[in-house]
């Protein structure tokens, strides 16, 4: 099992994806986890693009694993 690398409280890197607990880092009134991936941009150099959110860190890791598996099949 691959572990998520903790950056700080509520913020992790997992298999190249950025997972953030929104209530810790954004103005959010309920706990959910945003899942982002890096996208290159010729103007800014790049930025994190949030493509999904879920209720738990475990669910966020499951979504990342599924996203990577789909890319490997394609």
Secondary structure as GFF3:
##gff-version 3
##sequence-region A 1 74
A	DSSP	beta_strand	5	8	.	.	.	ID=ss1
A	DSSP	beta_strand	11	14	.	.	.	ID=ss2
A	DSSP	beta_strand	17	21	.	.	.	ID=ss3
A	DSSP	alpha_helix	22	25	.	.	.	ID=ss4
A	DSSP	beta_strand	33	39	.	.	.	ID=ss5
A	DSSP	beta_strand	47	54	.	.	.	ID=ss6
A	DSSP	alpha_helix	57	73	.	.	.	ID=ss7
###
